């Protein structure tokens, strides 16, 4: 008997030579099939290899849906079990969508059919009754596939470029039909295969009254009467008979079918009635898991005697009687004649009063919880919707395809894509020798003193210029050995081309004696408009302040370097 075991998580690769996914294969699995939909190449020029663990799967069938797209089915008996990695490798880069499905109870692979359905995705695979049929549907384009239109169970559907669907069903007679419902039906390639079960797991049939059956029946009867003296009318007594029928089905599978019916007879006091019942069980051909019960018609006739005995209630006479002489027979000897006082007294003893009802209801309601208490207790319980919502926040411990973490809580290095830069470190770049010269203009780029080129480190970065420059004011007559006439110099750092963002600056005092003046960053590292990407060349420029336009300032050397930090 063949049963479904498990399916992998599947994989879609828009290009490249490898598609990889995880599959937890059950310990009892005996067969594994892998379906792949390829796009962008040809099976005649592309080498394909499929492995699960350390085992290689064989190609069972391949079919092209267009000159550059094809579908292929791979299979293996006795696959590796437990948590496994499935790989599909190609010799050239092609798009591929793939997944794997495992089954139990398979002894061998049967016949294979190749189909190219034109209007609807429907294929029929010849197979022996009891075999399972697996179909792999593939298209070169993305197709939105709805739930199955007729028979079969979808084990995997991935609407991508290319699209892949894996469907299976049990062959009920000599074939199995698999059908998908899609918004559009572009050309598709469908490969189907029959999975053969272990011999002896099918072959039960039911003919006529053959088979094993067990029939049981029982009857019940009851009667109740309230009478002042005696009952002479017909009382309704219910007598019930039931029959339980068990049918032995395929192999050791059994289904118990219970059929119940009832018949009612009218009977006088101390009379008996015979009740006969015929129960007919006609189970339809119904699939239960992978086991079947076939059409049959079984009948059981049960005849039982149901007897109900009615004992009239004895009602005592009233406690006192009227002092007047009663003419006729005394009421306790003839039930058809009674004085009014007798009826009133009897009614007083038997009537239901409001006080009785209130006391009875109070005795029943008092131990029950109030509505407010029940509502308050319910508030402390989680709703089913809350539990389901919380479960959605988790993912399986295995088979999810996520990267693993090391003991420090970081992603393992060999699982990080090579395109991601993980070495974001600061660097220091030294500028060229700081030159000298005289400048009279106040423009930022008046005199280029030094440059430094920063190669792109692979991530956004900010720059922090530092250094010092020697300068002096040559203008006018020296008032003293140290002071000139107030011409002030300025140094700035900004890119030599493109952006006018000032990255660093400094002020050189108007003294006649040459002195050293510091160069510091112009903005904080947190200012993101100073971020750079790619290669840049920074220049150290000298100029005079606007107030000193027309006068000169002399620069005579110094040092220039730039610290580079990651921007994020």
TALIN-V973243 format. One record per backbone hydrogen bond with DSSP energy under -1.0 kcal/mol. CO is the residue of the C=O (numbers start at 0). NH is the residue of the N-H. Records with the same first field share a line. If there is no record, write none. Layout:
CO: NH + NH
//
This chain:
2: 103
5: 101
10: 97
12: 95
15: 93
16: 89
18: 87
20: 85
21: 8
22: 83
24: 81
25: 28
29: 77
30: 102
31: 75
32: 100
33: 73
34: 98
35: 71
36: 96
37: 69
38: 94
41: 44 + 45
46: 90
48: 88
49: 56
50: 86
51: 54
54: 51
57: 74
60: 72
62: 70
65: 68
67: 39 + 40
68: 64 + 65
69: 37
70: 62
71: 35
72: 59 + 60
73: 33
74: 57
75: 31
81: 24
83: 22
84: 52
85: 20
86: 50
87: 18
88: 48
94: 38
95: 12
96: 36
97: 10
98: 34
99: 7
100: 32
101: 4 + 5
102: 29 + 30
103: 2
107: 195
110: 193
112: 191
114: 189
119: 121
120: 179
122: 177
124: 175
127: 130
130: 170
131: 194
132: 168
133: 192
134: 166
135: 190
136: 164
137: 188
138: 162
143: 182
150: 178
152: 167
155: 165
157: 159 + 163
162: 138
163: 157
164: 136
165: 154 + 155
166: 134
167: 152
168: 132
170: 129
173: 126
175: 124
177: 122
180: 145
188: 137
189: 114
190: 135
191: 112
192: 133
193: 109
194: 131
195: 106 + 107
197: 200
206: 209
215: 243
219: 239
234: 266
236: 264
238: 262
240: 260
242: 258
244: 256
246: 254
249: 252
252: 248
254: 246
256: 244
258: 242
264: 236
266: 234
267: 270
272: 305
274: 303
276: 301
278: 299
280: 297
283: 285
287: 290
290: 287
291: 249
297: 280
299: 278
301: 276
303: 274
305: 272
329: 332
333: 336
338: 342
339: 343
340: 344
341: 345
342: 346
343: 347
344: 348
345: 349
346: 350
352: 356
353: 357
354: 358
355: 359
356: 360
357: 361
358: 362
359: 363
360: 364
361: 365
364: 367
369: 373
370: 374
371: 375
372: 376
373: 377
374: 378
376: 379
377: 380
382: 386
383: 387
384: 388
385: 389
386: 390
387: 391
389: 392
390: 393
403: 411
405: 408
409: 405
411: 414
412: 415
416: 419
422: 424
426: 563
428: 561
434: 556
436: 554
438: 552
439: 549
440: 543
442: 445
446: 541
448: 434
449: 539
450: 431
451: 537
453: 535
459: 566
460: 531
461: 564
463: 562
465: 560
466: 518
467: 558
468: 516
469: 555
470: 514
471: 553
481: 511
487: 544
488: 507
489: 542
490: 505
491: 540
492: 502 + 503
493: 538
502: 521
503: 492
504: 519
505: 490
507: 488
508: 510
509: 483
510: 472
514: 470
516: 468
518: 466
519: 504
523: 526
526: 529
527: 530
531: 460
535: 453
536: 495
537: 451
538: 493
539: 448 + 449
540: 491
541: 446
542: 489
544: 547
545: 548
547: 550
552: 438
553: 471
554: 436
556: 469
558: 467
559: 430
560: 465
561: 428
562: 463
563: 426
564: 461
//
